[in-house]
C-alpha cells in the first residue's frame, strides 16, 4: 500500500481526524480569515525569506474552493442569506433576528480525542466532559454570543 501524499495539493482520503498529528489533507476549510490576510504571492515571498518553500504559504491559506468565496478576498467576516417564504408564515411577521453563538469544543472533536489517545490528559478530559454537571449553576445552558443582528424589520 503506497504512503499517503500529504500537503496543500493532497486529495482528502482515508479517515477524518481533528488531530494535528494525523492530518494529511484538508477536507473542508471553513475558517474566517483575518481582515487583511495576505494573498498567496506575498505569503510565498515571506515563506522563501524564512527558508521555506511554497507549501508553507499554501498551507496557511484557504483551499481553492473557499478562495472563490468573495468574503475570503478581504477576510475578517463572512455573510449568508436566509430566504424565508413569508407566505408560509401565519400572521404578519414584524421582525426577524439572527444570533451567532460560539461552540468552543464540538462533540466530534471530543470523540476524536477519546478515540485517538489514551494519555492521562485525555482520560482526565473524558472524565470531566462526561461527569461535569452544571445543573442549577450560573453556567447551566451557558452560551457565548459572538454577535446578533438585533431585531430587523420585515419589509
C-alpha positions in Angstrom: 0.0 0.0 0.0 1.5 3.4 -1.0 2.2 6.0 1.6 -0.3 8.9 1.6 0.5 12.0 -0.2 0.2 14.9 2.2 0.3 18.7 1.8 -1.6 21.5 0.2 -2.4 19.7 -3.0 -3.3 16.3 -1.5 -6.7 15.0 -2.1 -8.6 14.1 1.1 -8.7 10.4 1.5 -8.9 8.0 4.4 -10.4 8.5 7.9 -11.3 12.0 9.1 -9.3 13.3 12.0 -9.0 16.5 14.1 -5.6 15.5 15.4 -2.9 17.8 14.2 -0.6 14.7 14.4 -2.7 12.8 11.8 -4.0 15.5 9.4 -2.7 14.8 5.9 -5.1 16.9 3.7 -7.8 19.5 4.3 -11.3 18.1 3.8 -13.1 21.4 4.3 -11.8 24.9 5.1 -14.4 26.9 6.9 -12.1 29.3 8.7 -12.9 33.0 8.5 -9.5 34.6 7.6 -8.4 37.6 9.5 -9.0 41.0 7.9 -6.0 42.0 5.7 -5.0 38.3 5.1 -2.1 38.3 2.6 -2.6 36.9 -0.9 -0.6 33.8 -1.9 2.1 35.7 -3.8 3.0 37.7 -0.7 2.8 34.6 1.5 5.2 32.8 -0.9 7.7 35.7 -0.7 7.6 35.6 3.1 8.0 31.8 3.1 11.1 32.0 0.9 12.6 34.6 3.1 12.1 32.3 6.0 13.9 29.5 4.1 10.7 27.5 3.4 9.1 26.6 0.2 5.7 27.4 -1.3 4.0 24.6 0.6 4.1 26.7 3.8 2.5 29.6 2.0 -0.2 27.4 0.5 -1.0 25.6 3.8 -1.6 28.9 5.6 -4.3 30.0 3.2 -7.7 28.8 2.1 -8.2 26.0 -0.3 -9.2 26.8 -3.9 -12.9 26.4 -3.5 -13.0 28.5 -0.3 -10.8 31.2 -2.0 -13.6 31.7 -4.6 -15.9 32.9 -1.9 -16.0 36.8 -2.1 -15.9 37.1 1.7 -12.4 35.4 1.6 -10.9 38.0 -0.7 -10.6 40.5 2.1 -11.1 38.3 5.2 -12.4 39.4 8.5 -16.1 38.4 8.0 -18.5 36.1 6.3 -22.1 36.6 5.2 -25.0 34.4 4.4 -28.5 35.0 3.2 -31.6 33.4 4.7 -34.7 33.3 2.5 -37.9 32.7 4.4 -41.1 32.3 2.3 -43.3 34.8 4.1 -46.5 33.2 2.6 -45.8 30.1 4.7 -45.9 32.1 8.0 -49.3 32.6 9.7 -49.8 36.3 10.5 -47.6 39.2 9.6 -44.1 39.0 11.0 -42.9 42.3 12.4 -39.2 41.5 12.7 -36.5 38.8 12.4 -33.3 38.3 14.4 -30.2 36.2 13.9 -27.6 35.4 16.6 -24.3 33.6 16.1 -23.0 31.5 19.1 -19.6 30.1 19.5 -19.2 26.4 20.3 -15.7 26.0 21.8 -15.5 22.2 21.8 -17.7 20.4 19.4 -18.7 16.8 20.2 -16.9 15.3 17.2 -13.7 16.9 18.4 -14.0 15.3 21.8 -14.9 11.9 20.2 -11.8 12.1 18.0 -9.6 12.9 21.0 -11.0 9.9 23.0 -10.6 7.5 20.1 -7.0 8.5 19.2 -5.3 9.0 22.6 -5.2 7.2 25.9 -2.9 9.6 27.8 -3.6 10.8 31.3 -4.7 14.2 29.9 -7.2 12.5 27.5 -8.5 10.4 30.4 -9.0 13.5 32.5 -10.8 15.3 29.7 -13.0 12.2 29.2 -13.9 12.2 32.9 -14.6 15.9 33.1 -16.6 16.0 29.9 -18.7 13.0 31.0 -19.2 13.9 34.7 -19.5 17.7 34.7 -23.0 18.6 35.9 -23.8 22.3 35.6 -27.4 21.9 36.7 -28.5 24.7 39.0 -25.4 26.8 38.4 -24.8 30.1 36.6 -23.1 28.1 33.8 -26.2 25.9 33.1 -27.3 26.4 29.5 -24.5 29.0 29.1 -23.6 30.1 25.5 -21.1 32.6 24.2 -22.9 35.0 21.9 -20.5 36.3 19.2 -22.8 38.7 17.5 -26.5 39.4 16.9 -28.3 41.4 14.3 -30.9 42.6 16.8 -34.5 42.8 15.6 -34.6 43.7 11.9 -38.0 44.9 10.5 -39.6 42.8 7.8 -40.5 44.9 4.8 
